[in-house]
């Protein structure tokens, strides 16, 4: 297992996941609701930045690796799934949205694994739709974790609209990847 700065950032993101969740389960009175929202959103926001930063640094420092390419999306999916489950429990996200997003992540991960096993992983490489979906869901989750008004903006309302947009982009990107895979399978007979 290679150990470099990009992979350390990915491991840091993985370590932040239980901390984001744990903030909501601290005994009553340890933190105010405002502090809980602020800390959870801050940690999630930092983790989301490391998601971008680890990939950027891996390419910039020529430190890409097969292990990093494996670990990074795993960290992202666990981070998003954990946050969505907490948000469903808090009543800030509809369970249907969480099912769509988490279900898509499992489906596309399995599809990529299968396509890699037949030597066609490139046919389901990350697309621009997938990148837009990721940005929409990360910003939405950040706003929904914060769940307060900032400069007169209702972060819950904005987060709700963005998470619905992320769900639509999630379904759109899933159809895109499935069509790409079907096309590859058609070419292979």
Secondary structure, 3 states (H helix, E strand, C coil): CCCCHHHHHHHHHHHHHHHHHHHCCCCCCCCCHHHHHHHHHHHHHHHHHHHHHHHHHHHHCCCCCHHHHHHHHHHHHHHHHHHHHHHHHCCCCCHHHHHHHHHHHHHHHHHHHHHHHCCCHHHHCCCHHHHHHHHHHHHHHHHHHHCCEECCEEHHHHHHHHHHHHHHHHHHHHHHHHHHHHHHHHHHC
